[in-house]
Amino acid sequence: MNGVTGRMGTNQHLLRSIVAIREQGGVRLADGGAIVPEPLLVGRNRAKLEAIAARAGGVPWTTDLDQALGDDRYTIYFDAQSTDRRAAAVRRAIAAGRHVYCEKPSAATVAEALELYELARDAGGCHGVVQDKLWLPGIVALRELMESGYFGRLLSVRGEFGYWVFEGDEVAPQRPSWNYRAEEGGGIIADMFAHWRYVLDEVFGRVVAVSCLGATHIPQRWDEQGRPYACTADDAAYATFKLEGGVIAQFNSSWAVRVRRDDLLTIQVDGTKGSAVAGLRRCWAQPAAATPRPVWNPDEDSAHDYRNDWREVPTARAPENAFKAEWELFLRHVVCGDPFPWDLLAGARGVQLAELGYESWKAGRWVEVEELGA
């Protein structure tokens, strides 16, 4: 596991996924057996690695990636490094004969992402990319409503994502400084469009065109050592996507917005027979029969409680950590050969949408999204 000294690597992948799987006795199999992952932590900071390894129960660690890749006891290589370091390390892992699982975006460019896919495909090993939002309870509920035909004819999808990331001069920032440096793989378009691609494609319909306007709202921030630096990457993006069937999707993504909504991400879906609004963990629906007929009087406060017209969608099962859920599927894919469609080609599609988003922003026009074939 390379890159676990970062926030996502430590919390979501190591402690809440791999350690949690180990503590539950592994991934249970139908024959009574179990898949129990044995992690080896890899990174550049010895002190951080030692501390994190202790938190994970005293697992082994090393600062030598080549040594780790040369140890045949470890058959899966996982990468959660910053984006600019990922492709080179994944190439080395594929060359060493390892299965590969990595964070998104899988690479900095579409060409590089496709190269990784082709290398992994030709090597014959298993490969996957983190697409965690597909296992969030709120998104799962939206998908179940879609599959049931609840919305009727789908009309539109609207997403609001983001929160205020402090600049770092007075209050410590919640995200690493490389996120705001384009030269290190930063940028909210590169980060979040990879998410929006798989959410839109898999839940609502394939993305066929994009129109994007990006911005760098905060021009200067302070890094982990308290030093000021110029922000060279976008920290906000305002995008419209055309989906198959004429559906329109709009997503605002920002690290310079204050939250006054139910969650850090909310998605509203409207159709002819009903609507739904989902956050990360909860979902509310309003069928056509319960839709009010508003008549607005701008000179008076509305006496109608519009939130009360929505009902929460019940969940069929207890929600689980989305990263852990995908980890279990990938482990089953490697050990048992179970299907896992979220491979490096799927990762390349996310990189493609980000790249086309930047192209649209620069050119000031709609850009078509061609299908990346296998």
C-alpha positions in Angstrom: 0.0 0.0 0.0 1.8 3.1 -1.3 0.8 6.5 -0.2 -1.0 5.7 3.0 0.6 8.6 4.9 -2.0 10.9 3.2 -5.4 11.5 4.7 -7.4 9.3 2.3 -4.8 6.5 2.3 -4.6 6.4 6.1 -8.3 6.7 7.0 -10.4 5.3 4.2 -8.1 2.7 2.7 -5.9 1.5 5.5 -7.8 1.9 8.8 -11.5 1.8 7.6 -11.0 -0.7 4.9 -8.0 -3.1 5.2 -7.7 -3.0 9.0 -11.5 -3.3 9.3 -11.5 -6.3 7.0 -8.8 -7.9 9.0 -10.7 -7.2 12.3 -13.9 -8.8 11.0 -12.0 -12.0 10.1 -11.5 -11.2 6.4 -13.8 -11.3 3.4 -16.0 -14.3 4.0 -16.4 -16.9 1.2 -19.3 -19.3 0.4 -17.1 -22.3 1.3 -16.5 -21.1 4.8 -13.0 -19.7 4.0 -11.9 -16.1 4.1 -9.6 -13.6 2.3 -7.5 -11.9 4.9 -5.3 -9.1 3.5 -1.7 -8.8 4.9 -0.6 -5.2 4.2 2.9 -3.8 3.7 3.0 0.0 4.0 5.2 1.9 1.6 6.1 5.6 1.7 8.9 8.2 1.9 8.5 9.5 5.4 9.9 7.0 7.9 8.4 8.6 11.0 4.9 8.9 9.5 5.0 5.3 8.3 6.1 3.9 11.7 3.3 5.8 13.5 0.6 4.7 11.0 1.9 1.1 11.0 1.5 1.1 14.8 -2.1 2.4 14.5 -2.8 -0.4 12.1 -1.8 -3.0 14.6 2.0 -3.2 14.0 1.9 -4.1 10.3 5.3 -4.0 8.4 6.4 -0.9 6.5 9.3 0.1 4.2 10.5 3.2 2.3 11.9 1.0 -0.5 9.2 0.5 -3.2 11.5 -1.8 -5.3 12.1 -4.0 -2.3 8.3 -4.2 -1.7 7.6 -5.0 -5.3 10.2 -7.7 -5.3 8.6 -9.5 -2.3 6.3 -12.2 -3.8 4.3 -12.5 -0.7 2.6 -9.2 -1.6 0.6 -9.8 -4.8 -1.5 -6.6 -5.0 0.0 -3.1 -5.4 -2.2 -0.2 -4.2 -1.5 3.4 -4.9 -2.9 6.4 -3.1 0.0 8.8 -3.8 -0.5 12.3 -5.3 -1.6 12.1 -8.9 1.8 13.2 -10.4 3.5 10.1 -8.8 1.0 7.5 -9.6 1.6 6.4 -13.2 5.3 5.8 -12.8 4.8 3.6 -9.7 1.9 1.7 -11.3 4.1 0.9 -14.3 6.7 -0.5 -12.0 4.1 -2.6 -10.2 2.7 -4.0 -13.5 6.2 -4.8 -14.6 6.8 -6.7 -11.3 3.8 -8.9 -12.1 1.5 -7.4 -9.4 -2.2 -6.9 -9.5 -3.0 -3.2 -9.4 -5.6 -1.2 -7.5 -5.3 2.6 -7.4 -7.0 5.8 -6.4 -8.4 8.1 -9.1 -7.5 9.8 -11.2 -5.4 6.9 -12.4 -3.1 9.2 -14.4 -2.5 12.9 -15.3 -3.6 12.5 -19.0 -5.8 10.2 -21.0 -2.9 9.0 -23.0 -1.1 8.0 -19.8 -4.2 6.4 -18.3 -4.8 4.3 -21.5 -1.2 3.3 -21.5 -1.5 1.9 -17.9 -4.7 0.1 -18.9 -3.0 -1.5 -21.9 0.1 -2.5 -19.9 -2.1 -4.1 -17.2 -4.3 -5.8 -19.8 -1.4 -7.3 -21.7 0.3 -8.4 -18.4 -2.8 -10.4 -17.6 -3.2 -9.4 -14.0 -6.2 -7.9 -12.2 -6.6 -4.1 -12.1 -9.0 -1.7 -10.6 -9.6 2.0 -9.8 -11.3 3.4 -6.8 -14.9 4.6 -7.6 -16.1 4.8 -4.1 -19.2 6.9 -4.5 -21.0 4.1 -6.2 -21.3 2.4 -2.7 -22.4 5.5 -0.8 -25.9 4.8 0.7 -27.4 7.9 -0.9 -26.1 7.0 -4.4 -27.2 3.4 -3.9 -30.7 4.6 -3.2 -30.7 6.8 -6.3 -29.6 3.9 -8.4 -32.3 1.6 -7.0 -34.9 4.3 -7.8 -33.6 4.6 -11.3 -33.7 0.8 -11.8 -37.3 0.6 -10.5 -38.5 3.2 -13.0 -39.6 5.5 -10.2 -38.6 8.7 -12.1 -40.5 7.9 -15.3 -38.8 9.8 -18.1 -35.6 11.2 -16.6 -35.2 15.0 -17.2 -32.3 16.3 -15.2 -29.6 15.7 -12.6 -28.2 18.5 -10.5 -25.2 18.1 -8.2 -23.7 20.5 -5.6 -20.4 19.5 -4.1 -17.8 21.2 -1.9 -17.0 23.1 1.2 -14.8 25.9 2.4 -11.1 24.8 2.5 -9.3 27.2 4.7 -6.4 29.1 3.1 -3.9 28.1 5.9 -2.8 31.5 7.1 -5.1 31.6 10.2 -6.9 28.2 10.2 -5.2 25.0 9.1 -6.4 23.8 5.7 -8.3 20.5 5.4 -6.6 19.4 2.2 -2.9 19.1 1.2 -1.3 21.9 -0.6 -0.5 19.9 -3.8 -4.3 19.9 -4.5 -3.8 23.6 -5.5 -0.7 23.2 -7.7 -1.4 22.1 -11.3 2.2 21.1 -11.7 1.7 18.4 -9.0 -1.6 17.1 -10.4 -3.9 19.3 -8.4 -7.2 20.9 -9.5 -10.8 20.2 -8.7 -11.6 19.3 -12.3 -9.0 16.6 -12.4 -10.1 15.4 -8.9 -13.9 15.5 -9.1 -14.7 15.0 -12.8 -13.4 11.4 -12.4 -16.1 11.0 -9.8 -18.9 12.6 -11.8 -18.0 10.4 -14.8 -18.7 7.1 -13.2 -21.6 8.4 -11.2 -23.3 9.8 -14.3 -22.4 6.9 -16.6 -23.4 4.1 -14.2 -26.5 5.6 -12.6 -28.1 8.0 -15.0 -26.7 7.5 -18.5 -23.5 7.9 -20.5 -21.9 11.3 -20.8 -21.8 12.5 -24.4 -20.8 16.2 -24.1 -19.4 18.6 -21.6 -19.4 22.4 -21.1 -17.2 23.6 -18.3 -16.1 26.9 -16.7 -13.3 26.6 -14.1 -11.9 29.2 -11.7 -9.2 29.7 -9.2 -11.1 31.7 -6.7 -8.4 31.7 -4.0 -5.1 32.8 -5.6 -2.8 32.3 -2.6 -2.8 29.7 0.1 -0.4 28.5 2.9 1.3 25.1 2.8 1.9 22.5 5.6 4.9 24.5 6.8 3.0 27.8 6.9 4.7 29.2 3.8 2.5 31.1 1.3 2.3 29.8 -2.3 0.6 30.8 -5.5 -2.3 28.6 -6.5 -1.9 27.4 -10.0 -4.8 24.9 -10.1 -8.5 25.4 -10.3 -10.5 25.3 -7.0 -14.0 25.5 -8.6 -15.8 24.2 -11.6 -19.2 24.9 -13.0 -20.2 22.2 -15.5 -23.1 21.0 -17.6 -23.1 17.5 -19.1 -25.3 16.1 -21.8 -26.2 12.5 -21.2 -27.6 9.8 -23.6 -31.4 10.3 -24.2 -31.3 14.1 -23.8 -30.9 14.2 -20.1 -29.1 17.3 -18.7 -26.8 17.1 -15.7 -25.3 20.1 -13.9 -22.5 19.9 -11.3 -21.0 22.7 -9.3 -17.8 21.6 -7.6 -15.9 24.0 -5.3 -13.4 24.2 -2.5 -14.4 27.9 -2.0 -18.1 27.5 -1.0 -19.8 27.4 2.4 -22.2 24.6 3.1 -25.9 25.3 3.5 -27.4 22.0 2.3 -27.9 18.6 3.8 -24.5 17.2 2.9 -21.1 17.9 1.3 -22.6 16.4 -1.8 -26.3 16.6 -2.8 -27.7 15.3 -6.0 -31.3 16.2 -7.2 -32.8 14.0 -9.8 -36.1 15.1 -11.6 -38.3 13.0 -13.8 -41.8 13.1 -15.0 -43.1 10.7 -12.3 -41.1 11.9 -9.4 -37.9 13.5 -8.0 -35.3 12.5 -5.4 -32.5 14.3 -3.5 -29.6 12.3 -2.2 -26.6 13.1 0.0 -23.8 10.9 0.9 -25.8 8.6 3.2 -29.5 9.5 2.9 -32.0 10.0 0.2 -35.4 11.7 0.0 -38.1 11.3 -2.7 -41.2 13.1 -3.8 -43.5 11.3 -6.3 -45.7 13.3 -8.7 -48.8 12.6 -6.5 -47.2 14.4 -3.6 -45.9 17.4 -5.6 -47.4 20.7 -4.3 -48.8 23.3 -6.7 -47.0 26.4 -5.5 -48.3 29.9 -6.2 -45.7 32.4 -5.2 -46.4 35.8 -3.5 -43.0 37.6 -3.3 -44.4 40.1 -0.8 -45.0 37.4 1.9 -43.1 34.6 3.5 -44.3 31.2 2.2 -46.5 29.4 4.7 -45.8 26.0 3.0 -43.1 23.7 4.4 -41.7 22.3 1.1 -39.3 20.0 2.9 -42.2 18.3 4.5 -43.4 17.1 1.0 -40.4 14.8 0.8 -40.1 11.3 2.4 -36.9 9.5 3.2 -36.1 6.5 1.1 -35.6 3.5 3.4 -32.4 1.5 3.1 -32.6 -2.3 2.7 -29.4 -2.9 4.5 -27.1 -1.2 7.0 -24.7 1.2 5.3 -21.1 0.3 5.2 -17.9 2.3 4.4 -17.9 2.7 0.6 -14.2 2.3 0.3 -14.3 -1.0 2.3 -17.2 -2.3 0.1 -15.1 -1.8 -3.1 -12.0 -3.2 -1.5 -13.9 -6.4 -0.6 -15.1 -6.7 -4.3 -11.6 -6.2 -5.6 -10.1 -8.8 -3.2 -12.8 -11.3 -4.4 -11.9 -10.4 -8.0 -8.2 -11.2 -7.4 -8.7 -14.4 -5.3 -12.0 -15.8 -6.7 -12.2 -14.3 -10.2 -15.4 -12.5 -9.4 -16.3 -9.7 -11.9 -14.9 -6.2 -11.3 -15.8 -3.8 -14.1 -14.2 -0.7 -12.5 -10.8 -1.4 -14.1 -8.0 0.9 -15.4 -10.1 1.5 -18.6 -12.9 2.9 -16.4 -10.3 5.0 -14.7 -9.2 6.3 -18.1 -12.8 7.5 -18.8 -12.7 9.6 -15.7 -9.4 11.2 -16.7 -10.9 11.7 -20.2 -13.8 13.8 -18.8 -11.5 15.9 -16.8 -9.2 16.5 -19.8 -12.2 17.5 -21.9 -13.5 19.7 -19.1 -10.2 21.7 -19.2 -10.5 21.8 -23.0 -14.0 23.1 -22.9 -13.0 25.8 -20.3 -10.0 26.9 -22.4 -12.0 27.0 -25.7 -15.2 28.3 -24.3 -17.4 25.8 -26.0 -19.2 22.4 -25.7 -16.9 19.4 -26.3 -18.1 15.9 -27.3 -17.1 12.9 -25.2 -16.1 10.0 -27.5 -16.4 6.5 -26.1 -13.1 4.9 -25.0 -13.2 1.4 -26.3 -11.3 -1.6 -25.1 
